[in-house]
Amino acid sequence: MRVGMIAEGSYPYVSGGVSSWIHTLITGMEDIEFSLFTITPEKKKNSELKYSLTKNTVHHQNVELITDFPDKKVKSNLTEAELSLLFKWFTFQTLDPKALLILGNQEKMGSVEEFFESESFYTLVQECYEYEELYGSFLDYMWMWKSMYTPVMHLLQQDYSKVDVIHSASTGYGGLIGSYISIVQNIPFIITEHGIYSREREEEILQSSWIPVIYKKRWIRFFHHLSRIAYEQAEDVITLFEKNRGYQLELGAPAEKTAIVPNGIDINTSLTLQGKKPVFHIGAIVRIVPIKDIKTMIYAANTLRRWGYSFHWSILGSDEELPEYAQECKDLVVSLELEQWVTFTGKVNVQDYLLSFDVCVLTSLSEGQPLAILEGMAASRPWVATDVGSCRELIEGREEDPYGACGFVIPPIQPEELADRLRWFMNHPELLERMGKNGLNRVKNDYLLSDVITFYRNLYVKRGENVGRHRIPAAKII
């Protein structure tokens, strides 16, 4: 059996939760072959890989959102019926999969460059402008239209290798080509959303300065449209926790297709205590990027010092992704004279540090279901984390959870409250072990990696068993 895995802007070029999830999933199924389709903003080099591709990743296809147009031009050749269907698709009135087949057919659409120079393009964009009654500049509308649909046509006009099941780790462009491959190859499509893609794009669009205000709503509707297409085409719409499933339903996912499969973690019984600090040791397992809000940690550290507490704060994680932000954080530590209290370790083996932490901290502004928290819980470490994604569910447990809290959940961007919760832990050291065990018991019951691997393996086999081509040997299914 061969599974096509689609990663948008993540694996194998970016470290992080989604990348780690994909790598772990592929690594855990040695007898299943994977074709990896990676969507990136621009061309990538092998030297930029953050993960070594596994032996069972038999094919890796990189697809750039924007690329140089080919020298060869193919003229647009659309019928009236096809133009009518595209008009409805471009104005979000239909999810008809035949529209994707037309957009992906270069003989019909022409090359991307040729289409945008064609009479068909000007007819469509003018009709869409009049239909939508936006009353902004037509020229601005046309450029927005080209920005919106150039990546769509480019992605759909690629040749994708044959697979038995296609699985995307997001909706958006990943969900778009997942839908397209599913239609063209007549194979099952699975979506696993960690964060809710269209909601994340909505937040970015509302905060952006490059999109005219009058067109922000249309950009938001565009990404919602892509999500609905993916939900409609997929046989399984999976996410990590109930709140996200609720968002998927609001965005149009059919309830009968949805399922919750949380992240999983291995219980590492061979952890040893190394480098124990002589003072209270706070740990953070994060990439040094703005979405993790490292500065709130630094301000909380400053408050703890001001209150007269002895501690050391180790911030574990790569600082290569956005070096300017990483430098700002380091400069802030220097300006607050916190060098002896706060350390940036860079990318290290987290397992070497976990048992030395008295408590772990996550200050993210947005999360899905952070593996870092599961990693700490599996090592019996208590937590203070922001109330984003499924952090509350992990730390306090789901409804009727019998284990009890393994830490505290606080609002984002609240350094004083973070410092106060850490002070509570420092003043109640006798409860550290008890809360740590609560988290470990929750992981053992609800968040084991072996359960996740088994679920997806069975799903691949179930969905792909009637497709043919690369069947998994029966002996390996048992």
C-alpha positions as CSV (number, residue, x, y, z in Angstrom):
1,M,0.0,0.0,0.0
2,R,1.2,3.5,-0.7
3,V,-0.2,6.5,1.2
4,G,0.2,10.0,-0.1
5,M,0.9,12.5,2.7
6,I,0.4,16.2,2.0
7,A,2.2,18.7,4.2
8,E,1.7,22.4,3.6
9,G,4.5,24.7,4.9
10,S,5.8,22.2,7.4
11,Y,7.4,18.7,7.1
12,P,10.2,18.1,6.3
13,Y,11.5,21.7,6.1
14,V,10.1,23.2,9.3
15,S,10.3,21.8,12.9
16,G,7.2,21.8,14.9
17,G,4.1,19.9,16.0
18,V,2.6,19.0,12.6
19,S,6.0,18.1,11.2
20,S,6.8,15.9,14.2
21,W,3.4,14.3,13.9
22,I,3.9,13.4,10.3
23,H,7.4,12.1,10.9
24,T,6.3,10.0,13.8
25,L,3.3,8.6,11.8
26,I,5.5,7.6,8.8
27,T,8.2,6.2,11.0
28,G,5.7,4.1,12.9
29,M,4.5,2.3,9.8
30,E,7.6,0.7,8.3
31,D,5.7,-1.7,6.0
32,I,3.6,1.1,4.4
33,E,5.1,3.1,1.6
34,F,4.6,6.9,1.7
35,S,4.7,9.5,-1.1
36,L,5.3,12.9,0.4
37,F,3.8,16.0,-1.2
38,T,5.2,19.2,0.3
39,I,3.7,22.6,-0.5
40,T,6.2,25.4,0.1
41,P,6.1,29.2,-0.8
42,E,9.2,28.8,-2.9
43,K,11.7,26.3,-4.1
44,K,13.6,24.4,-1.4
45,K,16.9,22.7,-1.3
46,N,17.8,19.4,0.3
47,S,20.1,21.3,2.6
48,E,17.0,22.9,4.1
49,L,15.6,19.6,5.3
50,K,15.0,19.6,9.1
51,Y,14.1,15.9,9.0
52,S,15.8,13.0,7.3
53,L,13.3,11.2,5.1
54,T,12.4,7.7,6.3
55,K,13.2,4.6,4.3
56,N,9.5,4.0,3.6
57,T,9.2,7.5,2.1
58,V,9.7,6.3,-1.4
59,H,8.8,9.5,-3.2
60,H,9.0,13.2,-2.3
61,Q,7.4,15.8,-4.5
62,N,7.9,19.5,-3.7
63,V,5.3,21.9,-5.1
64,E,5.8,25.6,-4.8
65,L,2.9,27.9,-4.5
66,I,4.5,30.5,-6.8
67,T,6.9,29.5,-9.5
68,D,8.4,30.8,-12.8
69,F,6.0,30.4,-15.6
70,P,7.1,27.8,-18.3
71,D,8.2,29.0,-21.7
72,K,5.6,26.9,-23.3
73,K,2.2,28.6,-23.5
74,V,-1.1,26.7,-23.9
75,K,-4.2,28.6,-25.0
76,S,-7.4,28.6,-23.0
77,N,-10.1,26.5,-24.7
78,L,-13.2,26.7,-22.5
79,T,-16.8,26.0,-23.5
80,E,-19.7,28.1,-22.3
81,A,-20.8,25.4,-19.9
82,E,-17.3,25.2,-18.4
83,L,-17.1,29.0,-18.1
84,S,-20.5,28.9,-16.3
85,L,-19.3,26.3,-13.8
86,L,-16.1,28.2,-13.2
87,F,-18.0,31.4,-12.6
88,K,-20.0,29.6,-9.8
89,W,-16.9,28.1,-8.4
90,F,-14.9,31.4,-8.4
91,T,-17.9,33.1,-6.6
92,F,-18.2,30.3,-4.1
93,Q,-21.6,29.2,-5.2
94,T,-20.7,25.6,-5.9
95,L,-18.3,22.9,-4.6
96,D,-18.8,20.8,-7.8
97,P,-15.6,18.7,-8.1
98,K,-15.8,19.0,-11.9
99,A,-14.5,22.6,-11.5
100,L,-11.3,21.2,-10.1
101,L,-10.9,18.9,-13.1
102,I,-11.3,21.9,-15.4
103,L,-8.9,24.1,-13.4
104,G,-6.3,21.3,-13.4
105,N,-6.7,20.6,-17.2
106,Q,-4.1,22.7,-19.0
107,E,-5.7,21.8,-22.4
108,K,-8.9,23.4,-21.2
109,M,-7.6,26.3,-19.0
110,G,-4.3,27.0,-20.8
111,S,-1.2,27.5,-18.8
112,V,-1.6,29.8,-15.8
113,E,0.1,32.7,-17.7
114,E,-1.9,32.1,-20.8
115,F,-5.2,32.0,-18.9
116,F,-4.6,35.3,-17.3
117,E,-4.0,36.8,-20.7
118,S,-7.0,35.2,-22.3
119,E,-10.5,36.6,-23.2
120,S,-12.0,33.9,-20.9
121,F,-10.2,35.4,-17.9
122,Y,-11.4,38.9,-18.6
123,T,-15.0,37.7,-19.1
124,L,-14.9,35.7,-15.9
125,V,-13.3,38.4,-13.7
126,Q,-15.7,41.0,-15.0
127,E,-18.8,38.8,-14.4
128,C,-17.5,38.0,-10.9
129,Y,-16.9,41.7,-10.2
130,E,-20.4,42.6,-11.2
131,Y,-21.9,39.7,-9.4
132,E,-20.2,40.4,-6.1
133,E,-21.0,44.1,-6.1
134,L,-17.9,45.1,-4.1
135,Y,-17.7,48.6,-5.6
136,G,-14.0,48.8,-5.1
137,S,-11.5,49.5,-7.9
138,F,-11.9,46.9,-10.7
139,L,-8.1,47.0,-11.2
140,D,-7.6,46.1,-7.5
141,Y,-10.2,43.4,-7.8
142,M,-8.5,41.9,-10.9
143,W,-5.1,41.8,-9.1
144,M,-6.7,40.2,-6.0
145,W,-8.4,37.7,-8.3
146,K,-5.0,36.8,-9.9
147,S,-3.3,36.5,-6.5
148,M,-6.0,34.3,-5.3
149,Y,-6.3,31.9,-8.2
150,T,-2.7,31.7,-9.5
151,P,-1.6,29.2,-6.8
152,V,-4.9,27.3,-7.2
153,M,-4.3,26.7,-10.9
154,H,-0.6,26.1,-10.5
155,L,-1.2,23.4,-7.8
156,L,-3.9,21.7,-9.8
157,Q,-1.9,21.6,-13.0
158,Q,0.9,19.5,-11.5
159,D,1.4,15.7,-12.1
160,Y,1.0,13.8,-8.9
161,S,2.3,10.3,-8.5
162,K,-0.2,7.4,-8.0
163,V,-1.1,6.4,-4.5
164,D,-3.8,4.3,-2.9
165,V,-5.0,6.7,-0.2
166,I,-4.3,10.5,0.1
167,H,-4.0,12.1,3.5
168,S,-3.6,15.8,4.1
169,A,-2.5,17.4,7.4
170,S,-4.6,20.5,6.7
171,T,-7.3,21.9,4.5
172,G,-6.3,25.1,2.5
173,Y,-4.0,24.4,-0.4
174,G,-3.1,20.9,1.1
175,G,-6.8,20.1,1.2
176,L,-7.2,21.4,-2.3
177,I,-4.7,19.1,-3.9
178,G,-5.8,16.3,-1.7
179,S,-9.3,16.7,-3.1
180,Y,-7.9,16.9,-6.6
181,I,-5.8,13.8,-6.3
182,S,-8.7,12.0,-4.7
183,I,-11.0,12.9,-7.7
184,V,-8.5,12.3,-10.5
185,Q,-7.1,9.0,-9.1
186,N,-10.5,7.9,-7.6
187,I,-9.0,7.2,-4.2
188,P,-10.1,7.9,-0.6
189,F,-9.1,11.2,1.0
190,I,-8.4,11.7,4.7
191,I,-7.9,15.1,6.4
192,T,-6.3,15.5,9.8
193,E,-6.5,19.1,11.0
194,H,-4.3,20.1,13.9
195,G,-5.2,23.8,14.0
196,I,-8.3,24.8,11.9
197,Y,-6.6,26.1,8.8
198,S,-9.3,28.6,7.6
199,R,-9.7,30.1,11.1
200,E,-5.9,30.7,11.2
201,R,-5.9,32.3,7.8
202,E,-8.9,34.4,8.9
203,E,-6.9,35.8,11.8
204,E,-4.0,36.6,9.6
205,I,-6.1,38.3,6.9
206,L,-7.8,40.5,9.5
207,Q,-4.4,41.6,10.9
208,S,-2.8,42.0,7.4
209,S,-2.0,45.4,5.9
210,W,-1.4,44.3,2.3
211,I,-5.0,43.3,1.7
212,P,-7.4,46.3,1.1
213,V,-10.1,46.3,3.8
214,I,-12.8,45.9,1.1
215,Y,-11.3,42.6,-0.1
216,K,-10.5,41.0,3.3
217,K,-13.9,39.4,3.6
218,R,-13.5,37.8,0.1
219,W,-10.1,36.4,1.0
220,I,-11.6,34.9,4.2
221,R,-14.5,33.4,2.1
222,F,-11.9,32.0,-0.3
223,F,-10.1,30.0,2.4
224,H,-13.5,28.9,3.8
225,H,-14.4,27.7,0.3
226,L,-11.2,25.6,0.1
227,S,-12.1,24.0,3.5
228,R,-15.6,23.2,2.4
229,I,-14.3,21.6,-0.8
230,A,-11.9,19.4,1.2
231,Y,-14.6,18.5,3.8
232,E,-17.0,17.5,1.0
233,Q,-14.5,15.3,-0.8
234,A,-12.9,13.7,2.2
235,E,-14.2,10.4,3.6
236,D,-12.7,11.2,7.1
237,V,-12.4,14.6,8.7
238,I,-10.3,14.2,11.8
239,T,-9.0,16.6,14.4
240,L,-7.3,16.4,17.8
241,F,-9.9,17.6,20.2
242,E,-13.6,18.5,20.6
243,K,-13.4,22.3,20.3
244,N,-11.7,21.9,16.9
245,R,-14.4,19.4,15.8
246,G,-17.0,22.0,16.7
247,Y,-15.2,24.5,14.4
248,Q,-15.1,22.0,11.6
249,L,-18.9,21.5,11.9
250,E,-19.5,25.2,11.8
251,L,-17.4,25.4,8.6
252,G,-19.4,22.8,6.9
253,A,-17.9,19.4,7.7
254,P,-20.5,16.7,7.6
255,A,-20.9,15.4,11.2
256,E,-20.8,11.7,10.2
257,K,-17.3,12.1,8.7
258,T,-15.7,13.7,11.7
259,A,-13.7,12.0,14.4
260,I,-11.3,13.0,17.2
261,V,-7.9,11.3,17.4
262,P,-5.7,13.0,19.9
263,N,-1.9,13.2,19.6
264,G,0.0,10.4,21.3
265,I,3.4,10.0,23.1
266,D,5.6,7.2,24.2
267,I,6.3,6.7,27.9
268,N,10.0,6.7,28.1
269,T,11.0,4.7,31.2
270,S,14.7,5.1,30.6
271,L,14.8,8.9,31.4
272,T,17.6,9.8,33.8
273,L,18.1,12.9,35.9
274,Q,20.8,15.0,34.4
275,G,21.9,18.5,35.1
276,K,19.6,19.1,38.1
277,K,19.7,22.8,39.1
278,P,20.4,23.7,42.7
279,V,17.4,26.0,42.5
280,F,13.8,25.7,41.3
281,H,14.1,24.8,37.6
282,I,11.5,26.0,35.1
283,G,11.5,24.5,31.6
284,A,10.0,25.5,28.3
285,I,10.1,23.3,25.2
286,V,9.4,25.7,22.3
287,R,10.6,27.0,19.0
288,I,11.8,30.6,19.5
289,V,9.1,32.2,17.4
290,P,6.5,35.0,18.1
291,I,3.5,32.5,18.2
292,K,5.1,31.0,21.3
293,D,5.3,34.4,23.0
294,I,8.7,33.9,24.5
295,K,8.7,37.5,25.8
296,T,5.9,36.7,28.3
297,M,8.2,34.1,29.8
298,I,11.0,36.6,30.1
299,Y,8.8,39.2,31.7
300,A,7.4,36.6,34.1
301,A,11.0,35.7,35.0
302,N,11.7,39.3,35.7
303,T,8.6,39.4,38.1
304,L,9.8,36.3,40.0
305,R,13.2,37.8,40.4
306,R,11.6,41.1,41.6
307,W,9.6,39.1,44.2
308,G,12.9,37.6,45.5
309,Y,12.5,34.0,44.3
310,S,15.5,31.8,43.4
311,F,15.0,29.9,40.1
312,H,16.5,29.1,36.8
313,W,14.5,29.1,33.5
314,S,15.8,26.9,30.6
315,I,14.2,27.7,27.2
316,L,14.8,24.6,25.0
317,G,14.3,24.9,21.3
318,S,15.5,26.0,17.9
319,D,16.2,29.7,17.4
320,E,16.9,29.3,13.6
321,E,13.4,29.8,12.2
322,L,13.1,33.6,12.9
323,P,16.6,34.7,14.0
324,E,15.5,38.3,14.3
325,Y,12.8,37.5,16.9
326,A,15.2,35.1,18.7
327,Q,17.7,38.0,19.0
328,E,15.0,40.3,20.3
329,C,14.3,37.8,23.1
330,K,17.9,37.4,24.0
331,D,18.4,41.2,23.9
332,L,15.4,41.5,26.3
333,V,17.0,39.1,28.7
334,V,20.2,41.2,28.6
335,S,18.3,44.5,29.0
336,L,16.5,43.1,32.1
337,E,19.8,41.7,33.5
338,L,18.3,38.2,33.6
339,E,21.3,36.3,32.2
340,Q,21.9,34.2,35.3
341,W,18.2,33.3,35.5
342,V,17.2,32.6,31.9
343,T,19.1,30.4,29.5
344,F,18.4,29.7,25.8
345,T,19.8,26.3,25.0
346,G,19.1,26.1,21.3
347,K,17.9,22.8,19.8
348,V,18.8,20.0,22.3
349,N,17.7,16.5,23.2
350,V,14.6,17.4,25.4
351,Q,14.8,13.9,27.0
352,D,18.1,15.0,28.6
353,Y,16.4,17.9,30.4
354,L,12.9,16.8,31.3
355,L,13.5,15.2,34.7
356,S,15.6,18.2,35.8
357,F,12.5,20.5,35.5
358,D,10.3,21.2,38.5
359,V,7.6,22.6,36.3
360,C,7.2,23.2,32.6
361,V,5.7,26.3,30.9
362,L,4.0,27.0,27.5
363,T,3.0,30.6,26.7
364,S,1.7,30.1,23.1
365,L,-0.8,32.5,21.5
366,S,-2.2,29.6,19.4
367,E,-1.9,25.9,19.5
368,G,-3.5,22.7,18.3
369,Q,-2.6,19.9,20.7
370,P,1.0,20.6,21.7
371,L,3.3,17.5,21.8
372,A,5.5,19.4,24.2
373,I,2.9,19.2,26.9
374,L,2.3,15.5,26.3
375,E,6.1,15.0,26.4
376,G,6.3,16.7,29.8
377,M,3.2,14.9,31.1
378,A,4.8,11.6,30.1
379,A,7.8,12.5,32.3
380,S,5.5,13.4,35.3
381,R,6.2,17.1,35.0
382,P,3.4,19.6,36.1
383,W,2.6,22.5,33.8
384,V,1.5,26.1,33.5
385,A,0.1,26.7,30.0
386,T,-2.0,29.3,28.2
387,D,-5.6,28.5,27.4
388,V,-5.3,28.0,23.7
389,G,-6.0,24.9,21.6
390,S,-6.4,21.8,23.7
391,C,-4.1,22.9,26.5
392,R,-6.9,23.1,29.1
393,E,-8.1,19.6,28.1
394,L,-4.6,18.2,28.5
395,I,-3.9,19.8,31.8
396,E,-7.3,19.6,33.5
397,G,-8.7,16.5,31.7
398,R,-11.8,16.0,29.6
399,E,-15.3,15.6,31.1
400,E,-15.4,12.9,33.7
401,D,-11.6,12.6,33.7
402,P,-10.7,10.8,37.0
403,Y,-7.1,11.9,37.3
404,G,-7.2,15.5,38.4
405,A,-5.3,18.6,37.1
406,C,-1.6,18.4,36.3
407,G,-1.1,22.1,36.4
408,F,-2.7,25.5,35.7
409,V,-4.2,27.1,32.6
410,I,-3.8,30.9,32.3
411,P,-4.9,33.5,29.6
412,P,-2.3,34.4,27.0
413,I,0.0,37.4,27.4
414,Q,-0.3,37.5,31.2
415,P,3.3,37.5,32.6
416,E,2.1,38.5,36.1
417,E,-0.4,35.6,36.3
418,L,2.2,33.2,34.9
419,A,4.7,34.4,37.6
420,D,2.0,34.0,40.3
421,R,1.2,30.4,39.2
422,L,5.0,29.6,39.3
423,R,5.2,31.2,42.7
424,W,2.4,28.9,43.8
425,F,4.4,25.8,42.7
426,M,7.5,27.2,44.5
427,N,5.5,27.6,47.7
428,H,3.9,24.1,47.5
429,P,6.8,21.8,46.5
430,E,5.0,18.9,48.1
431,L,2.3,19.0,45.3
432,L,4.7,18.9,42.4
433,E,5.0,15.1,42.4
434,R,1.2,14.5,42.8
435,M,0.3,16.8,39.9
436,G,3.0,15.3,37.8
437,K,1.5,11.8,38.4
438,N,-1.9,13.1,37.4
439,G,-0.5,14.0,34.0
440,L,1.3,10.7,33.6
441,N,-1.8,8.7,34.3
442,R,-3.8,10.8,31.8
443,V,-1.2,10.1,29.1
444,K,-1.2,6.4,29.9
445,N,-5.0,6.3,29.5
446,D,-5.7,8.7,26.6
447,Y,-2.6,9.8,24.7
448,L,-0.4,6.8,23.8
449,L,1.4,6.9,20.5
450,S,0.8,3.2,19.9
451,D,-2.9,3.9,19.9
452,V,-2.5,6.7,17.3
453,I,-0.4,4.6,15.0
454,T,-2.8,1.7,15.2
455,F,-5.8,3.9,14.4
456,Y,-4.2,5.4,11.3
457,R,-2.8,2.1,10.1
458,N,-6.2,0.5,10.3
459,L,-7.8,3.5,8.6
460,Y,-5.4,3.4,5.7
461,V,-6.0,-0.3,5.3
462,K,-9.8,0.1,5.6
463,R,-10.0,3.0,3.1
464,G,-7.4,1.6,0.7
465,E,-8.4,-2.0,0.6
466,N,-10.6,-1.7,-2.5
467,V,-8.3,0.6,-4.5
468,G,-5.6,-1.8,-5.6
469,R,-2.1,-1.0,-6.9
470,H,0.0,-1.2,-3.8
471,R,-1.8,-3.6,-1.4
472,I,-0.4,-4.2,2.0
473,P,0.5,-7.9,2.5
474,A,-2.2,-9.6,4.6
475,A,0.4,-11.1,6.9
476,K,1.5,-7.7,7.9
477,I,-2.1,-6.5,8.7
478,I,-2.5,-9.1,11.4
